[in-house]
């Protein structure tokens, strides 16, 4: 992360990378979520125990597998793939993100 132009938010590819972002922010003197909001992706078990606790995106992997199999079977049978299904992901809101109005002013 650049020292001279801190981001407003980081959406990390997974929770482990998000933990590294949070550490990098702390090393630069930035507060999470005051200066930068951080969100991970995969809902690792450690997320709720961090300070601040990590906002993340949880994915229903079992359902993703079922849907992939249904799509494969439909394709093999030359049938249309199922549609109109609910999302596979859910945001798990925790302390590492803040609404824009809650941000501290930057010089």
C-alpha positions as CSV (number, residue, x, y, z in Angstrom):
1,X,0.0,0.0,0.0
2,X,1.4,3.4,-0.9
3,X,2.5,5.6,2.0
4,X,1.4,8.9,0.4
5,X,-2.0,7.9,-0.9
6,X,-3.8,5.6,1.4
7,X,-6.9,3.8,0.1
8,X,-10.3,4.3,1.6
9,X,-11.0,0.6,1.5
10,X,-9.4,-2.7,0.6
11,X,-11.3,-5.8,-0.4
12,X,-8.8,-8.5,-0.1
13,X,-8.9,-11.8,-2.1
14,X,-9.1,-13.8,1.2
15,X,-9.1,-13.2,4.9
16,X,-5.4,-14.0,5.3
17,X,-4.5,-11.2,2.8
18,X,-6.9,-8.9,4.7
19,X,-5.0,-9.6,7.9
20,X,-1.8,-8.6,6.1
21,X,-3.5,-5.4,5.0
22,X,-4.6,-4.6,8.5
23,X,-1.0,-5.1,9.8
24,X,0.4,-2.9,7.0
25,X,-2.1,-0.2,7.8
26,X,-1.1,-0.4,11.5
27,X,2.6,-0.2,10.6
28,X,1.8,3.1,8.7
29,X,-0.1,4.5,11.6
30,X,-3.5,4.2,9.9
31,X,-6.5,3.0,11.9
32,X,-8.9,0.3,10.8
33,X,-11.7,1.3,10.1
34,X,-11.0,5.0,10.8
35,X,-8.6,5.6,8.0
36,X,-9.1,2.5,5.8
37,X,-11.9,-0.2,5.8
38,X,-10.7,-3.7,5.3
39,X,-12.8,-6.7,4.0
40,X,-11.7,-10.2,3.5
41,X,-13.2,-13.0,1.5
42,X,-13.8,-16.6,2.7
43,X,-14.9,-16.2,6.4
44,X,-11.8,-17.8,8.0
45,X,-12.2,-18.8,11.6
46,X,-9.8,-16.2,12.8
47,X,-11.9,-13.2,11.6
48,X,-14.1,-12.6,14.6
49,X,-11.1,-12.8,17.0
50,X,-9.0,-10.1,15.4
51,X,-8.9,-6.5,16.7
52,X,-10.8,-5.0,15.0
53,X,-12.8,-8.1,14.0
54,X,-12.7,-8.7,10.2
55,X,-15.6,-8.0,7.9
56,X,-15.7,-10.8,5.3
57,X,-17.7,-12.5,2.6
58,X,-18.9,-16.0,3.4
59,X,-19.6,-18.4,0.4
60,X,-21.8,-21.5,0.6
61,X,-19.2,-23.8,-0.9
62,X,-21.4,-26.9,-0.6
63,X,-24.2,-25.2,-2.5
64,X,-21.7,-23.9,-5.1
65,X,-20.7,-27.6,-5.7
66,X,-24.3,-28.7,-6.0
67,X,-25.1,-26.0,-8.5
68,X,-22.0,-26.8,-10.5
69,X,-23.1,-30.4,-10.7
70,X,-26.6,-29.4,-11.7
71,X,-25.2,-27.2,-14.5
72,X,-22.9,-30.0,-15.7
73,X,-25.8,-32.6,-15.7
74,X,-28.0,-30.0,-17.6
75,X,-25.3,-29.4,-20.1
76,X,-24.7,-33.1,-20.7
77,X,-28.4,-33.6,-21.2
78,X,-28.6,-30.5,-23.4
79,X,-31.0,-28.9,-21.1
80,X,-31.0,-25.2,-19.9
81,X,-29.0,-24.6,-16.7
82,X,-31.1,-23.7,-13.6
83,X,-31.6,-20.0,-13.2
84,X,-33.2,-17.7,-10.6
85,X,-31.2,-19.1,-7.7
86,X,-30.4,-17.0,-4.6
87,X,-26.8,-15.7,-4.2
88,X,-24.1,-18.0,-2.8
89,X,-22.5,-15.2,-0.8
90,X,-23.3,-13.3,2.4
91,X,-21.5,-10.3,3.8
92,X,-20.5,-10.9,7.5
93,X,-20.3,-7.3,8.8
94,X,-17.8,-6.8,11.6
95,X,-15.7,-4.0,13.0
96,X,-13.1,-3.6,10.2
97,X,-15.4,-1.6,8.0
98,X,-17.1,1.7,8.6
99,X,-19.7,3.8,6.8
100,X,-18.1,6.7,4.8
101,X,-19.4,9.3,7.2
102,X,-17.5,7.7,10.1
103,X,-14.1,8.2,8.4
104,X,-11.5,10.4,10.0
105,X,-10.5,13.5,8.0
106,X,-7.3,13.3,6.0
107,X,-4.8,16.1,5.6
